[in-house]
Amino acid sequence: MLGTVSGTIKKMRATLDNDGLVQYQLPIGDELLAMNPLIGTTVTLTHTGKICCSNCGKKTKKSYSQGHCFVCMKKLASCDMCIMKPETCHFDQGTCREPQWGEDNCFVPHYVYLSNTSGLKVGITRHTQLPTRWIDQGATQGLPILKVSTRQISGLVEVELAKLIADKTNWRTMLKGNAENIDLKAQATELLPQVESKIHEICMAHGEYAIEKLDEDIQEIHFPVTEFPTKITSHNFDKDPIVSGVLQGIKGQYLIFDTGVINLRKFTSYEISVG
């Protein structure tokens, strides 16, 4: 039986067990709430009306950039537009909001990958974030195809590949079920020669070892879902502070109830009670 747990929330932590099944924990206040055992039970989430900035801790009326107050959103490098569009990195212009943060987070190895979410897509992530990144997107398969030396380079390659395949997930389709399996290795074999000239151009500018082609195995990912919705209805704490229903599964950062779905990542830093 779940007792009431309260506190501000962060995006769910996710790990793969030995069977490739995602195990979820929700950081709420100072606790980690195991979510998988709640599937099949009635769960109620209640937003108290309070939002606290995930950076400075101050109360804010509105959340910006997934859990920040307006001031922190404007000053933090992690909230800059170049995080969403890394090919627009402006570090070399001396305009990075936090140069040391940029050194630590952007000038480190990144992966360019293929995944199967609502279908085939390309994406990028830091070298420490696999398979977490795939899980957060609701991918049932993932394959790193390139390892690159900086975040900006990963963005430049992604932009080129996005001319050929999708770079975004159709979240509604993703939540209605699992896409058919894709031979991601075969897709990589077909796609990479089509961007070879761009890869060569980047290596000429950034060094011959800036991009490394990989030969990895496809990661299979299984989500704890007992029933997928046939129609997607979204819950939103900003419109209704109470979300309740039988928890039928979790995929990506979405809780799937018999009453609708909610993207918990969207409500980072919201204070809620779970019971």
Accessible surface in RSA format (square Angstrom, percent):
REM  Atomic radii and reference values for relative SASA: ProtOr
REM  Chains: A
REM  Algorithm: Lee & Richards
REM  Probe-radius: 1.40
REM  Slices: 20
REM RES _ NUM      All-atoms   Total-Side   Main-Chain    Non-polar    All polar
REM                ABS   REL    ABS   REL    ABS   REL    ABS   REL    ABS   REL
RES MET A   1   239.22 123.9 151.81 100.5  87.41 208.1 132.92 113.0 106.30 140.8
RES LEU A   2    44.71  24.9  20.90  14.9  23.81  59.9  25.99  18.3  18.72  50.4
RES GLY A   3    48.61  59.9   0.00   N/A  48.61  59.9  40.06 109.9   8.55  19.2
RES THR A   4   105.53  75.1  70.61  71.6  34.92  83.2  40.07  53.8  65.46  99.0
RES VAL A   5    19.07  12.5  16.75  15.2   2.32   5.6  19.07  16.6   0.00   0.0
RES SER A   6    68.36  57.8  45.42  60.6  22.94  52.8  32.55  69.3  35.81  50.2
RES GLY A   7    12.31  15.2   0.00   N/A  12.31  15.2  12.31  33.8   0.00   0.0
RES THR A   8    47.25  33.6  41.80  42.4   5.45  13.0  13.60  18.3  33.66  50.9
RES ILE A   9     0.73   0.4   0.00   0.0   0.73   1.8   0.04   0.0   0.69   1.9
RES LYS A  10   126.83  61.9 126.83  77.8   0.00   0.0  71.31  64.2  55.52  59.1
RES LYS A  11    57.68  28.1  54.23  33.3   3.44   8.2  47.52  42.8  10.16  10.8
RES MET A  12     0.09   0.0   0.00   0.0   0.09   0.2   0.00   0.0   0.09   0.1
RES ARG A  13   133.14  55.9 128.07  65.3   5.06  12.1  44.09  60.3  89.04  54.0
RES ALA A  14    12.43  11.4   0.21   0.3  12.22  27.8   0.97   1.4  11.46  30.4
RES THR A  15    89.35  63.6  85.27  86.4   4.09   9.7  72.18  96.9  17.18  26.0
RES LEU A  16    45.34  25.3  16.55  11.8  28.80  72.4  16.59  11.6  28.76  77.4
RES ASP A  17    50.90  35.7  34.48  34.3  16.42  38.8  32.58  76.7  18.33  18.3
RES ASN A  18   163.08 112.5 124.17 120.0  38.91  93.7  35.63  85.8 127.44 123.2
RES ASP A  19   120.68  84.5  98.35  97.9  22.33  52.8  30.05  70.7  90.63  90.4
RES GLY A  20    12.19  15.0   0.00   N/A  12.19  15.0  10.44  28.6   1.75   3.9
RES LEU A  21    56.77  31.6  56.77  40.6   0.00   0.0  56.77  39.9   0.00   0.0
RES VAL A  22     0.00   0.0   0.00   0.0   0.00   0.0   0.00   0.0   0.00   0.0
RES GLN A  23    66.23  37.0  64.00  46.8   2.22   5.3  28.66  61.0  37.57  28.5
RES TYR A  24     3.17   1.5   0.00   0.0   3.17   8.3   0.00   0.0   3.17   3.9
RES GLN A  25    71.61  40.0  71.61  52.3   0.00   0.0  12.83  27.3  58.78  44.6
RES LEU A  26     0.02   0.0   0.02   0.0   0.00   0.0   0.02   0.0   0.00   0.0
RES PRO A  27    11.78   8.6  11.30  10.3   0.48   1.8  11.71   9.7   0.07   0.4
RES ILE A  28     0.67   0.4   0.00   0.0   0.67   1.6   0.00   0.0   0.67   1.8
RES GLY A  29    41.58  51.3   0.00   N/A  41.58  51.3  18.29  50.2  23.29  52.2
RES ASP A  30   159.93 112.0 116.11 115.6  43.82 103.6  41.39  97.4 118.54 118.2
RES GLU A  31   103.25  59.3  96.05  72.7   7.20  17.1  34.12  66.0  69.13  56.4
RES LEU A  32    77.21  43.0  48.82  34.9  28.39  71.4  48.82  34.3  28.39  76.4
RES LEU A  33    22.74  12.7  21.04  15.1   1.70   4.3  22.74  16.0   0.00   0.0
RES ALA A  34    48.74  44.8  43.02  66.4   5.72  13.0  43.02  60.6   5.72  15.2
RES MET A  35     0.03   0.0   0.03   0.0   0.00   0.0   0.03   0.0   0.00   0.0
RES ASN A  36    25.22  17.4  16.43  15.9   8.79  21.2  14.63  35.2  10.59  10.2
RES PRO A  37    97.37  71.0  66.49  60.6  30.89 112.3  79.57  65.7  17.80 110.6
RES LEU A  38    16.95   9.4  16.95  12.1   0.00   0.0  16.95  11.9   0.00   0.0
RES ILE A  39    32.00  18.2  13.32   9.9  18.68  45.0  13.32   9.6  18.68  50.7
RES GLY A  40    54.86  67.6   0.00   N/A  54.86  67.6  26.56  72.9  28.30  63.4
RES THR A  41    63.33  45.0  57.75  58.5   5.58  13.3  60.85  81.7   2.48   3.7
RES THR A  42    91.46  65.0  68.29  69.2  23.17  55.2  46.37  62.3  45.09  68.2
RES VAL A  43     0.40   0.3   0.34   0.3   0.06   0.1   0.40   0.4   0.00   0.0
RES THR A  44    42.55  30.3  41.27  41.8   1.28   3.0  25.85  34.7  16.70  25.2
RES LEU A  45     0.00   0.0   0.00   0.0   0.00   0.0   0.00   0.0   0.00   0.0
RES THR A  46    43.55  31.0  43.55  44.2   0.00   0.0  32.41  43.5  11.14  16.8
RES HIS A  47    19.11  10.4  12.67   8.8   6.44  16.5   7.25   7.5  11.86  13.8
RES THR A  48    76.73  54.6  37.24  37.8  39.49  94.1  45.59  61.2  31.14  47.1
RES GLY A  49    52.96  65.3   0.00   N/A  52.96  65.3  28.70  78.8  24.26  54.3
RES LYS A  50    80.35  39.2  79.69  48.9   0.66   1.6  28.71  25.8  51.64  55.0
RES ILE A  51     9.10   5.2   8.76   6.5   0.34   0.8   8.76   6.3   0.34   0.9
RES CYS A  52    24.04  18.2  21.76  24.3   2.28   5.4   9.61  24.3  14.43  15.6
RES CYS A  53     3.99   3.0   0.00   0.0   3.99   9.4   0.00   0.0   3.99   4.3
RES SER A  54    59.77  50.5  18.68  24.9  41.10  94.7  23.66  50.4  36.11  50.6
RES ASN A  55    75.12  51.8  42.48  41.1  32.64  78.6   6.43  15.5  68.69  66.4
RES CYS A  56    56.64  42.8  21.68  24.2  34.95  82.1  28.33  71.8  28.31  30.5
RES GLY A  57    46.01  56.7   0.00   N/A  46.01  56.7  27.12  74.4  18.89  42.3
RES LYS A  58   147.88  72.1 141.40  86.8   6.48  15.4  91.19  82.1  56.70  60.4
RES LYS A  59   149.23  72.8 119.62  73.4  29.61  70.5  65.71  59.1  83.52  89.0
RES THR A  60    17.92  12.7   9.11   9.2   8.81  21.0   8.20  11.0   9.72  14.7
RES LYS A  61   211.56 103.2 177.89 109.1  33.67  80.2 127.56 114.8  84.00  89.5
RES LYS A  62   127.03  62.0 124.16  76.2   2.87   6.8  73.51  66.2  53.53  57.0
RES SER A  63    22.32  18.9   5.41   7.2  16.91  39.0   3.99   8.5  18.34  25.7
RES TYR A  64    60.47  28.2  56.77  32.3   3.70   9.6  31.56  23.7  28.91  35.6
RES SER A  65    57.21  48.3  24.35  32.5  32.86  75.7  23.68  50.4  33.53  47.0
RES GLN A  66    92.42  51.7  80.05  58.5  12.37  29.4  27.28  58.1  65.14  49.4
RES GLY A  67     0.04   0.0   0.00   N/A   0.04   0.0   0.01   0.0   0.02   0.1
RES HIS A  68    26.71  14.6  26.71  18.6   0.00   0.0  17.52  18.1   9.19  10.7
RES CYS A  69    15.40  11.6  15.40  17.2   0.00   0.0   9.75  24.7   5.64   6.1
RES PHE A  70   106.63  53.3 104.37  64.6   2.26   5.9 104.37  63.3   2.26   6.5
RES VAL A  71   101.47  66.8  97.79  88.5   3.69   8.9 100.50  87.3   0.97   2.6
RES CYS A  72     2.14   1.6   2.14   2.4   0.00   0.0   0.00   0.0   2.14   2.3
RES MET A  73    33.73  17.5  33.73  22.3   0.00   0.0  17.66  15.0  16.06  21.3
RES LYS A  74   113.68  55.5 101.50  62.3  12.18  29.0  48.18  43.4  65.50  69.8
RES LYS A  75   113.01  55.1 102.58  62.9  10.43  24.8  60.43  54.4  52.58  56.0
RES LEU A  76    20.59  11.5  20.59  14.7   0.00   0.0  20.59  14.5   0.00   0.0
RES ALA A  77     4.10   3.8   3.47   5.4   0.63   1.4   3.59   5.1   0.51   1.4
RES SER A  78    45.28  38.3  30.84  41.2  14.44  33.3  20.71  44.1  24.57  34.4
RES CYS A  79    21.06  15.9   1.35   1.5  19.71  46.3   4.53  11.5  16.53  17.8
RES ASP A  80    20.69  14.5  18.80  18.7   1.89   4.5   0.79   1.9  19.90  19.8
RES MET A  81   122.42  63.4 116.65  77.2   5.77  13.7 114.27  97.2   8.15  10.8
RES CYS A  82    23.23  17.6  20.61  23.0   2.62   6.2   1.97   5.0  21.27  22.9
RES ILE A  83    38.64  22.0  35.69  26.6   2.95   7.1  35.69  25.7   2.95   8.0
RES MET A  84   152.34  78.9 127.57  84.4  24.76  59.0  99.04  84.2  53.29  70.6
RES LYS A  85   111.16  54.2 110.25  67.6   0.92   2.2  53.87  48.5  57.29  61.0
RES PRO A  86     4.20   3.1   3.12   2.8   1.07   3.9   4.20   3.5   0.00   0.0
RES GLU A  87    49.38  28.3  36.06  27.3  13.32  31.7  16.93  32.7  32.45  26.5
RES THR A  88    68.78  48.9  52.25  53.0  16.53  39.4  58.21  78.2  10.57  16.0
RES CYS A  89    28.20  21.3  20.34  22.7   7.85  18.5   5.15  13.1  23.04  24.8
RES HIS A  90    40.18  22.0  39.07  27.2   1.11   2.8  33.59  34.6   6.59   7.7
RES PHE A  91    51.17  25.6  44.90  27.8   6.27  16.3  44.91  27.2   6.25  17.9
RES ASP A  92   130.19  91.2  89.78  89.4  40.41  95.6  48.84 114.9  81.35  81.1
RES GLN A  93   130.98  73.2  98.26  71.8  32.73  77.9  38.79  82.6  92.19  69.9
RES GLY A  94    69.92  86.2   0.00   N/A  69.92  86.2  37.15 102.0  32.77  73.4
RES THR A  95    79.69  56.7  61.57  62.4  18.13  43.2  66.98  90.0  12.71  19.2
RES CYS A  96    27.12  20.5  15.23  17.0  11.89  28.0   3.69   9.3  23.43  25.3
RES ARG A  97    84.56  35.5  51.18  26.1  33.38  79.5  26.73  36.5  57.82  35.0
RES GLU A  98    57.95  33.3  54.51  41.2   3.44   8.2  23.07  44.6  34.89  28.5
RES PRO A  99    78.82  57.4  78.78  71.8   0.03   0.1  78.82  65.1   0.00   0.0
RES GLN A 100   122.14  68.3 118.21  86.4   3.93   9.4  61.30 130.5  60.84  46.1
RES TRP A 101    70.09  28.1  65.52  31.7   4.57  10.7  49.23  26.3  20.85  33.8
RES GLY A 102     2.14   2.6   0.00   N/A   2.14   2.6   2.14   5.9   0.00   0.0
RES GLU A 103    83.85  48.1  77.01  58.3   6.84  16.3  20.01  38.7  63.83  52.1
RES ASP A 104    83.34  58.4  64.60  64.3  18.74  44.3  24.21  57.0  59.14  59.0
RES ASN A 105    29.12  20.1  28.09  27.1   1.03   2.5   1.21   2.9  27.91  27.0
RES CYS A 106    21.35  16.1  20.87  23.3   0.48   1.1   6.14  15.5  15.21  16.4
RES PHE A 107    86.70  43.4  64.34  39.9  22.36  58.2  64.50  39.1  22.19  63.5
RES VAL A 108    33.38  22.0  31.89  28.9   1.49   3.6  33.38  29.0   0.00   0.0
RES PRO A 109    48.12  35.1  48.12  43.9   0.00   0.0  48.12  39.7   0.00   0.0
RES HIS A 110     0.00   0.0   0.00   0.0   0.00   0.0   0.00   0.0   0.00   0.0
RES TYR A 111    40.03  18.7  40.03  22.8   0.00   0.0   6.38   4.8  33.65  41.5
RES VAL A 112     0.00   0.0   0.00   0.0   0.00   0.0   0.00   0.0   0.00   0.0
RES TYR A 113     0.21   0.1   0.21   0.1   0.00   0.0   0.00   0.0   0.21   0.3
RES LEU A 114     0.00   0.0   0.00   0.0   0.00   0.0   0.00   0.0   0.00   0.0
RES SER A 115     0.00   0.0   0.00   0.0   0.00   0.0   0.00   0.0   0.00   0.0
RES ASN A 116     0.00   0.0   0.00   0.0   0.00   0.0   0.00   0.0   0.00   0.0
RES THR A 117     1.29   0.9   0.97   1.0   0.32   0.8   0.00   0.0   1.29   1.9
RES SER A 118    32.27  27.3   9.97  13.3  22.30  51.4   2.30   4.9  29.97  42.0
RES GLY A 119    23.17  28.6   0.00   N/A  23.17  28.6  22.41  61.5   0.76   1.7
RES LEU A 120    34.60  19.3  21.49  15.4  13.10  32.9  21.49  15.1  13.10  35.3
RES LYS A 121     6.28   3.1   6.28   3.9   0.00   0.0   3.25   2.9   3.03   3.2
RES VAL A 122     0.00   0.0   0.00   0.0   0.00   0.0   0.00   0.0   0.00   0.0
RES GLY A 123     2.39   2.9   0.00   N/A   2.39   2.9   2.39   6.6   0.00   0.0
RES ILE A 124    15.95   9.1  10.05   7.5   5.89  14.2  10.05   7.2   5.89  16.0
RES THR A 125     8.39   6.0   5.59   5.7   2.79   6.7   2.99   4.0   5.39   8.2
RES ARG A 126    75.74  31.8  74.40  37.9   1.33   3.2   5.02   6.9  70.72  42.9
RES HIS A 127    71.97  39.3  57.36  39.9  14.61  37.4  31.24  32.2  40.73  47.4
RES THR A 128    85.92  61.1  57.60  58.4  28.33  67.5  60.05  80.7  25.88  39.1
RES GLN A 129    58.97  33.0  58.85  43.0   0.12   0.3  10.44  22.2  48.52  36.8
RES LEU A 130    39.47  22.0  14.93  10.7  24.54  61.7  15.21  10.7  24.26  65.3
RES PRO A 131    41.67  30.4  41.55  37.9   0.11   0.4  41.55  34.3   0.11   0.7
RES THR A 132    37.18  26.4  37.17  37.7   0.01   0.0  13.73  18.4  23.46  35.5
RES ARG A 133    82.20  34.5  80.27  40.9   1.93   4.6  13.83  18.9  68.37  41.4
RES TRP A 134     8.19   3.3   8.19   4.0   0.00   0.0   8.19   4.4   0.00   0.0
RES ILE A 135     0.53   0.3   0.53   0.4   0.00   0.0   0.53   0.4   0.00   0.0
RES ASP A 136    18.99  13.3   5.30   5.3  13.70  32.4   1.06   2.5  17.94  17.9
RES GLN A 137    28.19  15.8  21.04  15.4   7.16  17.0  17.34  36.9  10.85   8.2
RES GLY A 138     0.00   0.0   0.00   N/A   0.00   0.0   0.00   0.0   0.00   0.0
RES ALA A 139     0.00   0.0   0.00   0.0   0.00   0.0   0.00   0.0   0.00   0.0
RES THR A 140    11.23   8.0  10.28  10.4   0.96   2.3  10.28  13.8   0.96   1.4
RES GLN A 141     4.50   2.5   4.50   3.3   0.00   0.0   0.00   0.0   4.50   3.4
RES GLY A 142     0.00   0.0   0.00   N/A   0.00   0.0   0.00   0.0   0.00   0.0
RES LEU A 143     5.32   3.0   5.32   3.8   0.00   0.0   5.32   3.7   0.00   0.0
RES PRO A 144    14.80  10.8  13.80  12.6   1.00   3.6  13.80  11.4   1.00   6.2
RES ILE A 145     4.01   2.3   3.13   2.3   0.89   2.1   3.73   2.7   0.28   0.8
RES LEU A 146     0.00   0.0   0.00   0.0   0.00   0.0   0.00   0.0   0.00   0.0
RES LYS A 147    68.11  33.2  65.64  40.3   2.47   5.9  16.78  15.1  51.32  54.7
RES VAL A 148     2.86   1.9   0.00   0.0   2.86   6.9   2.37   2.1   0.49   1.3
RES SER A 149    49.58  41.9  38.17  50.9  11.41  26.3  37.78  80.5  11.80  16.5
RES THR A 150    25.09  17.8  25.09  25.4   0.00   0.0  23.07  31.0   2.02   3.1
RES ARG A 151    38.44  16.1  38.44  19.6   0.00   0.0   7.45  10.2  30.99  18.8
RES GLN A 152    51.05  28.5  48.72  35.6   2.32   5.5   3.81   8.1  47.24  35.8
RES ILE A 153     1.01   0.6   1.01   0.8   0.00   0.0   1.01   0.7   0.00   0.0
RES SER A 154     0.00   0.0   0.00   0.0   0.00   0.0   0.00   0.0   0.00   0.0
RES GLY A 155     0.00   0.0   0.00   N/A   0.00   0.0   0.00   0.0   0.00   0.0
RES LEU A 156    42.11  23.5  40.95  29.3   1.16   2.9  41.21  28.9   0.90   2.4
RES VAL A 157     1.22   0.8   0.97   0.9   0.25   0.6   1.22   1.1   0.00   0.0
RES GLU A 158    27.40  15.7  27.40  20.7   0.00   0.0   2.32   4.5  25.09  20.5
RES VAL A 159    61.56  40.5  57.90  52.4   3.66   8.8  60.13  52.2   1.43   3.9
RES GLU A 160    37.01  21.3  35.82  27.1   1.19   2.8   1.55   3.0  35.46  29.0
RES LEU A 161     0.00   0.0   0.00   0.0   0.00   0.0   0.00   0.0   0.00   0.0
RES ALA A 162    33.72  31.0  12.48  19.3  21.24  48.3  12.87  18.1  20.85  55.2
RES LYS A 163   144.97  70.7 106.30  65.2  38.68  92.1  77.26  69.5  67.72  72.1
RES LEU A 164    75.64  42.1  42.67  30.5  32.97  82.9  47.23  33.2  28.40  76.4
RES ILE A 165    27.80  15.8  16.09  12.0  11.71  28.2  26.59  19.1   1.22   3.3
RES ALA A 166    54.89  50.5  37.86  58.4  17.03  38.7  48.99  69.0   5.89  15.6
RES ASP A 167    52.89  37.1  40.47  40.3  12.43  29.4   0.39   0.9  52.50  52.4
RES LYS A 168   156.21  76.2 143.77  88.2  12.43  29.6 111.77 100.6  44.44  47.3
RES THR A 169    36.29  25.8  14.49  14.7  21.80  52.0  14.15  19.0  22.14  33.5
RES ASN A 170    83.96  57.9  72.53  70.1  11.43  27.5  26.37  63.5  57.59  55.7
RES TRP A 171    83.44  33.5  83.44  40.4   0.00   0.0  56.96  30.4  26.48  43.0
RES ARG A 172   113.05  47.5 113.05  57.6   0.00   0.0  41.98  57.4  71.07  43.1
RES THR A 173    67.52  48.0  62.41  63.3   5.11  12.2  43.94  59.0  23.58  35.6
RES MET A 174     5.07   2.6   4.63   3.1   0.44   1.0   5.07   4.3   0.00   0.0
RES LEU A 175     0.00   0.0   0.00   0.0   0.00   0.0   0.00   0.0   0.00   0.0
RES LYS A 176   105.87  51.7  86.93  53.3  18.94  45.1  35.11  31.6  70.76  75.4
RES GLY A 177    18.84  23.2   0.00   N/A  18.84  23.2  16.15  44.3   2.69   6.0
RES ASN A 178    88.56  61.1  58.09  56.1  30.47  73.4  17.51  42.1  71.05  68.7
RES ALA A 179    29.82  27.4  11.15  17.2  18.67  42.5  22.49  31.7   7.33  19.4
RES GLU A 180   155.51  89.3 145.85 110.3   9.66  23.0  66.62 128.9  88.88  72.6
RES ASN A 181   109.17  75.3  81.27  78.5  27.90  67.2  26.47  63.7  82.70  79.9
RES ILE A 182    36.78  20.9  29.70  22.1   7.08  17.1  35.10  25.3   1.69   4.6
RES ASP A 183    89.42  62.6  75.22  74.9  14.20  33.6  35.75  84.1  53.67  53.5
RES LEU A 184     0.00   0.0   0.00   0.0   0.00   0.0   0.00   0.0   0.00   0.0
RES LYS A 185    78.73  38.4  76.37  46.9   2.37   5.6  52.80  47.5  25.93  27.6
RES ALA A 186    52.37  48.2  40.10  61.9  12.27  27.9  47.20  66.5   5.17  13.7
RES GLN A 187    54.64  30.6  54.29  39.7   0.36   0.8   0.31   0.7  54.33  41.2
RES ALA A 188     9.83   9.0   9.83  15.2   0.00   0.0   9.83  13.8   0.00   0.0
RES THR A 189   102.54  72.9  90.66  91.9  11.88  28.3  72.37  97.2  30.18  45.6
RES GLU A 190   111.79  64.2  99.77  75.5  12.02  28.6  37.43  72.4  74.36  60.7
RES LEU A 191     8.26   4.6   8.26   5.9   0.00   0.0   8.26   5.8   0.00   0.0
RES LEU A 192    20.26  11.3  20.26  14.5   0.00   0.0  20.26  14.2   0.00   0.0
RES PRO A 193    88.92  64.8  68.58  62.5  20.35  74.0  71.98  59.4  16.94 105.3
RES GLN A 194    98.80  55.2  64.72  47.3  34.08  81.1  36.51  77.7  62.29  47.2
RES VAL A 195     3.03   2.0   2.04   1.8   0.99   2.4   3.03   2.6   0.00   0.0
RES GLU A 196    72.01  41.3  71.77  54.3   0.24   0.6  45.98  88.9  26.03  21.3
RES SER A 197    91.29  77.1  77.48 103.4  13.81  31.8  54.92 116.9  36.37  51.0
RES LYS A 198    46.79  22.8  44.88  27.5   1.91   4.6  13.40  12.1  33.40  35.6
RES ILE A 199    10.26   5.8  10.26   7.6   0.00   0.0  10.26   7.4   0.00   0.0
RES HIS A 200   110.28  60.3 106.60  74.1   3.68   9.4  70.81  73.0  39.47  45.9
RES GLU A 201    99.86  57.3  94.75  71.7   5.11  12.2  39.44  76.3  60.42  49.3
RES ILE A 202     5.52   3.1   3.52   2.6   2.00   4.8   5.52   4.0   0.00   0.0
RES CYS A 203    21.94  16.6  18.52  20.7   3.42   8.0  10.69  27.1  11.25  12.1
RES MET A 204   145.38  75.3 112.83  74.7  32.55  77.5  91.98  78.2  53.40  70.8
RES ALA A 205    79.81  73.4  38.84  59.9  40.97  93.2  49.14  69.2  30.66  81.2
RES HIS A 206    89.27  48.8  56.29  39.1  32.97  84.3  35.86  37.0  53.40  62.1
RES GLY A 207    35.84  44.2   0.00   N/A  35.84  44.2  33.16  91.0   2.68   6.0
RES GLU A 208   130.02  74.6 108.91  82.4  21.11  50.3  37.76  73.0  92.26  75.3
RES TYR A 209   191.06  89.2 168.98  96.1  22.08  57.5 132.17  99.3  58.90  72.6
RES ALA A 210     4.84   4.5   0.32   0.5   4.52  10.3   3.12   4.4   1.72   4.6
RES ILE A 211    17.19   9.8   1.23   0.9  15.96  38.5   1.23   0.9  15.96  43.3
RES GLU A 212    94.50  54.3  90.12  68.2   4.39  10.4  35.97  69.6  58.53  47.8
RES LYS A 213   111.28  54.3  88.06  54.0  23.22  55.3  59.26  53.3  52.01  55.4
RES LEU A 214    38.75  21.6  14.02  10.0  24.73  62.2  17.01  11.9  21.74  58.5
RES ASP A 215   128.05  89.7  96.28  95.8  31.76  75.1  38.84  91.4  89.21  89.0
RES GLU A 216    79.20  45.5  75.03  56.8   4.17   9.9   9.21  17.8  69.99  57.1
RES ASP A 217   118.56  83.0 105.35 104.9  13.21  31.2  31.59  74.3  86.97  86.7
RES ILE A 218    48.33  27.5  28.06  20.9  20.27  48.9  28.06  20.2  20.27  55.0
RES GLN A 219    63.31  35.4  59.56  43.5   3.76   8.9   9.84  20.9  53.47  40.6
RES GLU A 220    71.50  41.0  68.28  51.7   3.22   7.7  42.11  81.5  29.39  24.0
RES ILE A 221     2.80   1.6   0.00   0.0   2.80   6.7   0.00   0.0   2.80   7.6
RES HIS A 222    97.97  53.5  94.67  65.8   3.31   8.5  59.20  61.0  38.77  45.1
RES PHE A 223    21.00  10.5   1.74   1.1  19.26  50.1   1.74   1.1  19.26  55.1
RES PRO A 224    15.92  11.6   7.54   6.9   8.38  30.5  15.92  13.1   0.00   0.0
RES VAL A 225    30.89  20.3   2.02   1.8  28.87  69.6   2.25   2.0  28.64  77.7
RES THR A 226   105.56  75.1  67.92  68.9  37.64  89.7  66.66  89.5  38.90  58.8
RES GLU A 227   103.07  59.2  97.65  73.9   5.42  12.9  30.52  59.0  72.55  59.2
RES PHE A 228    53.97  27.0  41.35  25.6  12.62  32.8  41.35  25.1  12.62  36.1
RES PRO A 229    22.30  16.3  12.24  11.2  10.06  36.6  20.89  17.2   1.41   8.7
RES THR A 230   127.84  90.9 105.56 107.0  22.28  53.1  82.62 111.0  45.22  68.4
RES LYS A 231   165.30  80.6 152.33  93.5  12.97  30.9  96.84  87.2  68.46  72.9
RES ILE A 232    16.19   9.2   1.34   1.0  14.84  35.8   1.34   1.0  14.84  40.3
RES THR A 233    71.69  51.0  67.52  68.5   4.17   9.9  53.44  71.8  18.25  27.6
RES SER A 234    63.53  53.7  36.88  49.2  26.64  61.4  33.67  71.7  29.85  41.8
RES HIS A 235    41.57  22.7  32.70  22.7   8.88  22.7  21.56  22.2  20.01  23.3
RES ASN A 236    28.94  20.0  24.76  23.9   4.19  10.1   8.66  20.8  20.29  19.6
RES PHE A 237     5.05   2.5   0.00   0.0   5.05  13.1   0.00   0.0   5.05  14.5
RES ASP A 238    94.84  66.4  57.11  56.8  37.72  89.2  30.36  71.5  64.47  64.3
RES LYS A 239   176.88  86.3 139.97  85.9  36.91  87.9  89.72  80.8  87.16  92.8
RES ASP A 240    76.91  53.9  75.97  75.6   0.94   2.2  25.89  60.9  51.02  50.9
RES PRO A 241    64.04  46.7  64.04  58.4   0.00   0.0  64.04  52.9   0.00   0.0
RES ILE A 242    92.03  52.4  83.99  62.6   8.04  19.4  83.99  60.5   8.04  21.8
RES VAL A 243     1.03   0.7   0.80   0.7   0.23   0.6   1.03   0.9   0.00   0.0
RES SER A 244    42.72  36.1  32.80  43.8   9.92  22.8  21.17  45.1  21.55  30.2
RES GLY A 245     9.74  12.0   0.00   N/A   9.74  12.0   9.74  26.7   0.00   0.0
RES VAL A 246    51.62  34.0  51.60  46.7   0.01   0.0  51.60  44.8   0.01   0.0
RES LEU A 247     0.11   0.1   0.11   0.1   0.00   0.0   0.11   0.1   0.00   0.0
RES GLN A 248    30.11  16.8  29.59  21.6   0.52   1.2   4.78  10.2  25.33  19.2
RES GLY A 249     0.00   0.0   0.00   N/A   0.00   0.0   0.00   0.0   0.00   0.0
RES ILE A 250     0.00   0.0   0.00   0.0   0.00   0.0   0.00   0.0   0.00   0.0
RES LYS A 251     0.00   0.0   0.00   0.0   0.00   0.0   0.00   0.0   0.00   0.0
RES GLY A 252     0.14   0.2   0.00   N/A   0.14   0.2   0.14   0.4   0.00   0.0
RES GLN A 253     5.19   2.9   4.65   3.4   0.54   1.3   4.65   9.9   0.54   0.4
RES TYR A 254    28.56  13.3  28.56  16.3   0.00   0.0  15.14  11.4  13.42  16.5
RES LEU A 255     0.11   0.1   0.11   0.1   0.00   0.0   0.11   0.1   0.00   0.0
RES ILE A 256     0.00   0.0   0.00   0.0   0.00   0.0   0.00   0.0   0.00   0.0
RES PHE A 257     3.48   1.7   0.03   0.0   3.46   9.0   0.03   0.0   3.46   9.9
RES ASP A 258    79.30  55.6  44.76  44.6  34.54  81.7  17.96  42.3  61.34  61.2
RES THR A 259    66.66  47.4  45.55  46.2  21.11  50.3  55.13  74.1  11.53  17.4
RES GLY A 260     8.69  10.7   0.00   N/A   8.69  10.7   6.72  18.4   1.97   4.4
RES VAL A 261     0.95   0.6   0.94   0.9   0.01   0.0   0.94   0.8   0.01   0.0
RES ILE A 262     1.15   0.7   0.00   0.0   1.15   2.8   1.15   0.8   0.00   0.0
RES ASN A 263    40.45  27.9  37.45  36.2   3.00   7.2   6.43  15.5  34.03  32.9
RES LEU A 264     0.00   0.0   0.00   0.0   0.00   0.0   0.00   0.0   0.00   0.0
RES ARG A 265    64.84  27.2  64.84  33.1   0.00   0.0  12.76  17.4  52.08  31.6
RES LYS A 266   105.47  51.5  96.15  59.0   9.32  22.2  60.54  54.5  44.93  47.9
RES PHE A 267     1.16   0.6   1.16   0.7   0.00   0.0   1.16   0.7   0.00   0.0
RES THR A 268    14.98  10.7  14.98  15.2   0.00   0.0  12.49  16.8   2.49   3.8
RES SER A 269     4.52   3.8   1.73   2.3   2.79   6.4   2.98   6.3   1.54   2.2
RES TYR A 270     9.57   4.5   9.57   5.4   0.00   0.0   0.10   0.1   9.47  11.7
RES GLU A 271    42.71  24.5  42.71  32.3   0.00   0.0   4.14   8.0  38.57  31.5
RES ILE A 272     0.00   0.0   0.00   0.0   0.00   0.0   0.00   0.0   0.00   0.0
RES SER A 273    24.78  20.9  24.50  32.7   0.28   0.6   8.95  19.1  15.83  22.2
RES VAL A 274     0.00   0.0   0.00   0.0   0.00   0.0   0.00   0.0   0.00   0.0
RES GLY A 275    33.89  41.8   0.00   N/A  33.89  41.8  30.65  84.1   3.24   7.2
END  Absolute sums over single chains surface
CHAIN  1 A    13885.0      10966.0       2919.0       7209.5       6675.5
END  Absolute sums over all chains
TOTAL         13885.0      10966.0       2919.0       7209.5       6675.5
